[in-house]
Amino acid sequence: MRLGQGAIEYLIILGVLSLIALIIVAAYSGFNLIGAMSTTEARLSEIQNLLSDVSLRYAINSNGGVQASVMSVKHSHVTNTKLKIISSSGEECNLSFGVVTGKQKVNNSDCSFLNGSVSDSYSFKCVLNYTEPTGISRGVVSVCKGIYEQ
């Protein structure tokens, strides 16, 4: 009986350590282990901290209307902030934000060539450019993915 009890305790300890290791790996790799996104979060696609300096949120409706907001995260402000969304045919939707501070700055644009059916998914090439207060220009190319809104 004592030998069996020791084996069970050993297995419990191994299970707890494995669970702790899984939680640590998930935290560092950004896995979403706690349920799916809410409907609101799914509608408003988000690239959080596209770069460590800037946060970008965007939504595209079925008519091609784009609403995007940018916020400076690392610095007090960034300047010359521009977002370019490029369709698969190469057409460009350009949104200019100018000076962006720690508060969200919203811009709307009508880019009808980005249209689609409500609830269908989209995937476009996105380019975000801005200048840090130090004068260094930054830019990142990414993919903007989401679901068309009504």
N, C-alpha and C positions, 0 to 999 in steps of 0.2 A: 504494500500500500504506500509506503514512504517513497519508494522508487517511482511509482506512477505519479505521485503528487509532485515530485521534483521535475518530472518531464513536462507536466502540464504547466507548472510555473515557468519553466524555460520557454515553452511555446508562447505563453502570454507575454513574456518580456520581449521575445522576438517580434511578436505582432505589434506591440506598442512602439517599439523602435522603428519598425517598418512604416507605421503610420506617421510617426514624427518625420521620418526622412521624406516620405511622400508629400507631406504638407510643406516642408522646406523647399523641395524641388518645385512644387507647384507655385509657391510664392515668388520664387526667383524667375520662373519661366512665364508667368502671367497667365496660367491656365485659369479658366473660369469654372471652378469646381462647385460654386454655390448657385446652381440654377441658371436658367437662360435669362436673357435681357428682358426687361419689361417691354410692353408694347410701345410706350413712349420712347424708351431708349432705342428700340429697333427702328422707329421712324426717323429719329434724329441721329444719323450716322455720325460717328465721332472718331477722330484721330486725336487721341490725347497725347500731348507732348510729342508732336511730330518730330520736333527737335526739342532739346531740353529747354529752349527759350520760349517756345510759342505753342499755344493750344489752339486747335482748329476744330470747329463744329460746322456741319453743313447738312442740308437737306435739299433734295431735288424733287419737284412735283411732276406729275405725269405730263404737264404741258411744257416742261423744260424750265420752269421758274426755279431759280436757285436762291437759297438763303444761306448765307455763311456768316460765321462770327469768329473773330480772332481775338486772342488775349495774350498779352506778354506775360510770361510766367517767371522767367529768370531775371530780367532787367526791369527797370522802372518804365521803360518804353522801348519800342523798336520803330523804325521809320521805313518808308518806301515799301510797305507791306502790300504784296500782290499775290492773288491766287489765280492760277490758270487751270481750267478744266478742259481737257482735250478729248473730243469724241473719237470713236474708232475710225471715222472718215478723215480725221485731222482737223476738223473745225474747232476753234478755240472760244471758250467763254472766259472773259477776263473780268475779275473783280479787284478793285483797288481800295485799300483801306487807309493809306497814308500813315499817319502816326498812330500807333496802337499802345495803350497803356495796360495797367493791370486789370482794367475793366473790359468786358467784352464789347467789341465794336462790330456792329452788324452791317451787312451790305446785301442788297437784293439785286438780282439781275434776271433779265428775260433771255434765256438761251434756248429757244424753241427746238433747236437741233438735238438737244439732250433729252427729248421727250420719250415717253414709253407708257405702258399700261400700268394702272394702279396695282400695287402689290407685286409687280414684276421686279426682279433684281436688276441692278445696274453696276457697271464697273468701268470707270474712266481713269485715264492717266491724269494726275494732279501735280502741279508744280507750285510750291509756295516759296516766295522770295521775300527777304526783308533785310534791313541793315541794323546791326546792333548799335548801341550808343557809342561804342568805341570806333565806329566807322567800318567795321568788318561786315561785308555783305555775305549773307548766308542764303542757301537755297536747298531744297530737297525735292526729289521726284518720288512720288508714291502712287498708290492706286486708291481712288475714292470708290468705296463700295457701299451699297445700301439697297433700300427698297423704295420704289417710286411712291410718293404720297399723292393724295387726291388734290 
